[in-house]
Amino acid sequence: MEGAALRFFGPADGAKVTAPVDASGRVSGGDWRLEYRLGGEDGDGPWVTLASESGEVVSGKLGRIDPTMMLNGIYAIRLTSTTAQGQASVTNHISVEKNLKVGNFTVSFSDVSVPMLGLPIEVIRTPRRAGRVRWHPPRRGPRACAGGPTHSFARGCSGSLRKSHGRG
């Protein structure tokens, strides 16, 4: 059994998506769904519905892919239609890239805080990627900043290290 005739017009298979783009195609009939999943078809996440309707779409917009609400990575975009004759689906893969994200922010964690006379020390960890917190070798991973309320020192941190010559 074969379902409706389906065809993707865009985005093309393997396209790099950096800004919102319309997904267009053709559906000859039935109840259809446009979905995406992070990690491609073999990804372990759920399929997320972008649009769903009934009826024929001759050659037009099926939905809008908004990468500002998606993590960077490879996604499978699946168009599925179900009719009385059966089900048919077609899948394209896209790569969501760049940092055009609404609410893109950085979170930092204070791991250690040592109050000392003259120079309090604080170690702050800042993960580089959303959704994952893991340690890397010092040159590649989260940066560690140490210092007090007015001074901080480490590669990538602001401020400078000043040597105290007084008693402490």
Phi, psi and omega in degrees: 000144181229139181272207182294156175281128183236148175204133175269134171256330180187153358290152182294155177299127180088006182293148174263119183252121180241347180218162180305139183217147177279139172265123182236156181179195181228134175229124184281347177158178179092184175271120184240156180224140172247121186227161174224157177214131175292136179094005180081193182296332181268006180299158182263359178276171180282158172284131180252127182281125174270319181202153174206138181205178175241147174106180185276141169238111186291304178195091184196193183287128177262329182179181181238127177265117184247097183289350178291344180252012184235148173289153176294142179153187179269132179235146170263130175250117186244131174249121183234138176229138179240126177233181177296335181277346180141199183237142176225149177212154176223142184231135171242157177243138177231162176242116176273123185226173178071182185242039175277076184239135175284128179076023177297120184220170179241138177243141179235150180238131176273110183274319183221136175226117183242108178283120179230150176295131176087319183211087176292146183242136177223134176252123183242132180251130178236105178295150183268337184236142177293144175084347180225134173235112179209154182272143177237171171303150187309326183283341185250338191258208181301142180272146178250129179242136178235146178153180181258201184294335182244347182232141170217149182212134174163164179298129179088359180255156180274167178093187180214166179263126178243134181274132179265132179257001182272181177282151181211000000 
